[in-house]
Structures are given as C-alpha cells and as structure tokens.
Amino acid sequence: MQIYTLSENNIYIADISEDNYRVRVYDNTGKELYNISKNYRKIKMTKGELAKLNKSISVSNGDEINENKSEVHYRKAIHGLWEDKYERLWVLNTREHSDENKDLYFDIFEDGVFLNTIKFDIMKGEIDFEMNLKIRFYGDHLYLIDTSGDDIAVRKFEYT
C-alpha cells in the first residue's frame, strides 16, 4: 500500500511501512528523479492507539469491538505527503508519544535535501486511525482541519 501527492512538477510516492522511511520522487512524466530516506526506528503502538485501531476496524467491518483482535503493533513511518508553493515536500512522520501527547511532526525537504522538522502541538487528534484530520496548503498558509466532532476545528499557520 502506498500514499502519494502530486504537484505541477513532481509526483511523490511513499510506501506505508512500519520499517522504512522512504519517498520516491518522479517528474510529471513518470521519470524517477531521486529518493528521500531517513533513519527510522520502529515505534510500538501505545495501548490506547491499539484500542482505537481495533475499535475503528470493528466498527467499519460491523464486527463486535475486540481490543485484542488486531495484528498491528507498530506505527507507520509516514502518514502523509504534501508539497507547498515553494515545491518543498512536507512529510507527516511518526514520533514516539504517549496516549496524552499526540503532537504532529512534519519533516521538510527541498530538492531531496532535509531542511527541518516542525512540531505542531495544538492538534491533539488521533491521526493514526481516523481520517478526520485534513491538511491543506493554500498560498502562504497551512490549514489543519479536524472534522472529528459535530463542528470542525480549523488551525491556520503562516509559513515562509
């Protein structure tokens, strides 16, 4: 299974993996340009994450909730890919955290070179197993939109 994002000039593809942090970059004709990789240590899911995953699986399959059902025990290395208006790749990665600490970490790359990791500590969502956190770039702003409740929560960040 893979995740990807497209832009005017680039195609970014990452495997959904518990073991590897790797992004393959192609031009818009499909010619491979380069690979991005970082050292990654497998991170075990917390009991709360595993319970949430199992509940999500049970609800979507119509099964009864069984918190011991899942075979998955490790978090995925990469959760999402985006390109900003400066053609920098933003990778939502996995960091070790507890059930109380669910900060978001983005690795930023330019032309395959790692620039920085940025932490967003205001969105405390369950990003691993729910599809209700949306991330979008628009102009000079990054929007984090949480649709998990009856209302939506929108966070807007300016970046350069």
N, C-alpha and C positions, 0 to 999 in steps of 0.2 A: 504494500500500500504506500502511496506517496502523497505529498502535498506540493502545491506549486503556486506560483504567482506569475503574472505576465505584465510586461510594460511595453512601451512603444519599441524599445530596442532589445530587451532581454527577456529570457524565459528562465525561471529559477525552479529547480526541482529538488526536493529533499525526500529521502526515504523516511517513513515513520518507523523509527527504530529505538529500541531500548539500549543499544550498544554503540551506535555510531552517530556522530555529528558531522554530517556531510551534505553540502549543497552543490549540485551540478548547475553550471551556468551556460546557457546557449544564446546565440543571437536569434533574431526573429525569423531566420531561415532554417533553424534547427542545427546549425554548426556549433559544436561544443567549443566554448571559449576557455573555460578553466573550471577547477573545482575549489570549493572552500571547505576546509575541515578544521576542527578544533579538537583538542583532547577532551574526552568526556568519560566520566566515571558513572557507571550505572547507579541510579538512585532508587532505593526501595520506596514503594508507596507507604504512606502512613496508614494506620488502621482506619482513620476517617476517610481518606481517599479511596481505599479499597471498598469500604462500606458504601460510599456514594456511587462508585462504579457499579457495584453489584446491584444496587437499587435501580440505577438507570437501566442496566441490562434487563433486569426482571420486569420493570415497567414497560419497556419497549417491546419485549417479547411476550408480554401477557402472562408471564410466569409469576409464581409467588416469590416474594423477596427472600433471598437466602444469602446472607453476608459471607458465607464460606464457599460460594459457588465459583467465583472467578479463578481462572488460571493465571491471570495477570498479576505480577507482583512488583514490577518496576515501572517508573515513569518514562515517558517518551522523551528523547533528547531534544527534539524540535517540535514546537506546537503550531507554528505559523510563520509565513514569509510575506513581506511587503516591501515595495520599493517606494521611496519618497521622491519628491520632484527633482532632487539633485542626483537621481539614479543611485542612491545608496540603498543597500539591502538591509532591512531590519529583520532579525530572526528572533522570534519569541522562544526562549530556551527554558530549560529546566534547571532549577537550583534546589538545593536541599532546603526544605522548610517544614514547619510543623502544621498541625491542623489549624492553629491560630494565625500563623504567618503565611499569607498567600500572595506575597509581592510578585509583581511581574518584572521579568528581566529581558531586555532586548539587547542582542549583540548587533552592532552596526558595522557594515563592511562597505568599502568603496573600491571598486575595481578589484575585488577579491582580497583586499588588504583589511585586516581587522583594525577598526578605529577606536571603539569604546564599547563598554556595556553600560546601559542606562537602566536604573531601577525605578519602577512606578509603584509606590507603596500605598496609593489611595484606593485602588481597586482590589477589594478583598474577595473576589469571586472564586468560584470553583471552576477554574478554567479548564481543568483536565478532562472532565467528563460531561460537561454541558456545553451546548452550542449557543449560549445566550450572551456571550461576550463578543461584540463586534469591534473590529479595529479598522479604522479608515484614515487615509491621508487625504487632505483636501487643502491645496495651496500650502501655506506655511503652518498648517495645524495638523496635529494628530488627534483623532477622536477615539475615545474608548466608550463604548455604549453597552450598558448592561441591561438586558431585557428579561432578567430572571423574575422580576416581580410584576405586579399589576401595572406599575408605571415604569418608565425607562429612566435610567440614570446616565447622564452624559457628562464626560470629562473632556475638556478641550485644552490641548497643550500647544504652545507655540514652540517651534524648533527652527534652528538655522543650520 
